[in-house]
Amino acid sequence: MSSRLAVAVLTLAAAVSVVPLEAHAIDLMRGQRIYNTHCSVCHGLNGVPVIQQAPSFSAKERLMQPDAVLVQSVKMGKTVMPPFMGILKDDEILDALQYARMLR
């Protein structure tokens, strides 16, 4: 990656991390449906990962980051996690994240 491109990516990442997401009422039932459909395959139904590379949501790994950072991470994908941009809307991702935060 060129240094110019790296600076652009870092600048965009910094901007996204401080832009607040639009407020909405959390729907945990919808969050559970979304989580079970899209997330549980790797992160497990109870938050204990099924694949080794996935963080343990039952141990709250990575869930303490700001919502904006987590939403971007879900949308863009990371390492083995596929991107969900165009598949899930921000409010759907937020509902799934809130549900994941409740797993033990």
Steps between C-alpha positions, in 0.01 A plus 500: 500500500645838408559749779247734340233233499589399857454862615163518323384174661613614846332839453174332399520257793557788742206694356267200522598432860385846614184531290209407726249252371141607470314424822241227489313279742671166548294196400656201677260250342605616155862505620469135606352401162777683313770360728368143467477534120826681421733481801445174687659291226842628612435661841269225633140527618613581854799716401758222535679493164456207267813591302832577665553846346164641617495707819308360796195718553421307818830639635416847356805494270503808273146606597612795712606700195276794397194405297622695195825300493318168537243586233780587255681179590188292429430686176858472370584153639824403668745219431271194470176692563315586179377856442133565568480832313188487285371201696425661837400859574669696780199467732489123441871473584445707814217273611718192445788664690276583796376143502860369484591721797238315706638152430669313786 
